[in-house]
Amino acid sequence: MKMVVAVIKPFKLDDVRESLTALGIEGLTVTEVKGFGRQKGQTEIYRGAEYSVSFLPKVKIEVAIPAELEDQVVEAIQTTANTGRIGDGKIFVYDLTRAVRIRTGESGKDAL
C-alpha cells in the first residue's frame, strides 16, 4: 500500500478529485494549508499599499492506495493539477505499512 500526498492550488481540487474518482479511488482527505516553494510568496497591492504574502494558500490531498495504482494516481494528479505556472505543487509517495478500518476492523487493502 502507498500513501500519496499532493500539495496543489486550491482551484484544482475538484478536477483532481474527479480524476481520482475515475480511477476507482473511493476516499481521500483534504486539508487547507499555506506554504511556499521556489516562488517565495508573492507581492500584492491592497488599498494602494504594496505588501508581501510569504505563505500562499494551497490544498493538501492525502490518499491511501494499493501499490499497483501508484503510477496511475501520480500521473492523474500531475496531469490534472498542472497549470504550467510556478507554484503548481508537489506530489509525495510514502510506503504505507498498515491500514485499519475502525468500524469493521478490516485491515490492509480491505481497509481502503
MONOR-V472843 format. One record per residue. N is the residue number from 1. PHI is phi in whole degrees, 0 to 359 (NA if undefined). PSI is psi in whole degrees, 0 to 359 (* if undefined). D_LAST is the distance of its C-alpha to the last C-alpha in Angstrom with 1 decimal. Layout:
N|PHI|PSI|D_LAST ; N|PHI|PSI|D_LAST
//
This chain:
1|NA|154|9.3 ; 2|229|152|10.7 ; 3|247|120|10.9 ; 4|255|126|13.0 ; 5|241|125|15.5 ; 6|234|135|18.1 ; 7|248|117|21.2 ; 8|227|173|22.9 ; 9|289|139|25.7 ; 10|303|323|25.0 ; 11|288|353|26.4 ; 12|266|357|24.0 ; 13|301|310|20.9 ; 14|297|321|21.0 ; 15|296|317|21.7 ; 16|294|317|18.7 ; 17|301|316|16.4 ; 18|296|320|18.0 ; 19|292|325|17.7 ; 20|288|322|14.0 ; 21|298|322|13.7 ; 22|296|335|16.1 ; 23|275|356|13.9 ; 24|95|9|11.2 ; 25|288|125|8.9 ; 26|263|347|8.0 ; 27|200|152|8.0 ; 28|205|163|10.0 ; 29|245|135|12.5 ; 30|237|134|16.2 ; 31|230|135|19.1 ; 32|279|125|22.7 ; 33|228|171|24.4 ; 34|230|148|27.8 ; 35|184|182|29.0 ; 36|210|157|31.2 ; 37|230|231|31.5 ; 38|297|332|34.4 ; 39|287|347|35.6 ; 40|53|37|36.5 ; 41|84|198|36.1 ; 42|205|163|38.6 ; 43|257|133|41.9 ; 44|232|158|42.3 ; 45|247|125|45.4 ; 46|230|119|45.4 ; 47|53|41|48.7 ; 48|84|351|50.6 ; 49|256|137|49.4 ; 50|268|133|47.3 ; 51|217|159|44.5 ; 52|260|134|41.8 ; 53|255|109|38.1 ; 54|284|322|36.6 ; 55|246|126|32.9 ; 56|262|146|31.5 ; 57|291|135|28.7 ; 58|222|172|25.4 ; 59|236|132|21.8 ; 60|255|125|18.9 ; 61|251|132|15.5 ; 62|237|128|12.6 ; 63|218|128|9.4 ; 64|267|131|6.8 ; 65|222|159|6.9 ; 66|294|147|8.1 ; 67|303|327|11.7 ; 68|291|346|13.4 ; 69|265|0|12.5 ; 70|306|306|14.0 ; 71|298|319|17.4 ; 72|295|318|16.6 ; 73|292|315|14.6 ; 74|298|316|17.4 ; 75|295|320|20.1 ; 76|297|316|18.8 ; 77|294|314|18.8 ; 78|299|315|22.1 ; 79|294|317|23.8 ; 80|284|324|22.8 ; 81|275|351|23.6 ; 82|287|125|26.8 ; 83|249|347|30.0 ; 84|85|3|32.2 ; 85|249|159|33.4 ; 86|299|144|33.1 ; 87|92|14|30.3 ; 88|295|333|27.6 ; 89|121|193|25.2 ; 90|220|158|23.2 ; 91|233|132|19.9 ; 92|238|142|18.7 ; 93|235|127|16.2 ; 94|242|152|15.4 ; 95|286|137|14.3 ; 96|247|113|11.4 ; 97|276|335|12.6 ; 98|202|141|10.4 ; 99|221|138|7.3 ; 100|226|129|8.1 ; 101|279|119|7.6 ; 102|298|315|11.2 ; 103|298|316|12.3 ; 104|252|343|11.8 ; 105|84|1|11.6 ; 106|299|148|8.9 ; 107|225|170|8.1 ; 108|68|215|7.2 ; 109|300|328|5.3 ; 110|297|335|5.5 ; 111|282|340|3.8 ; 112|283|*|0.0
//
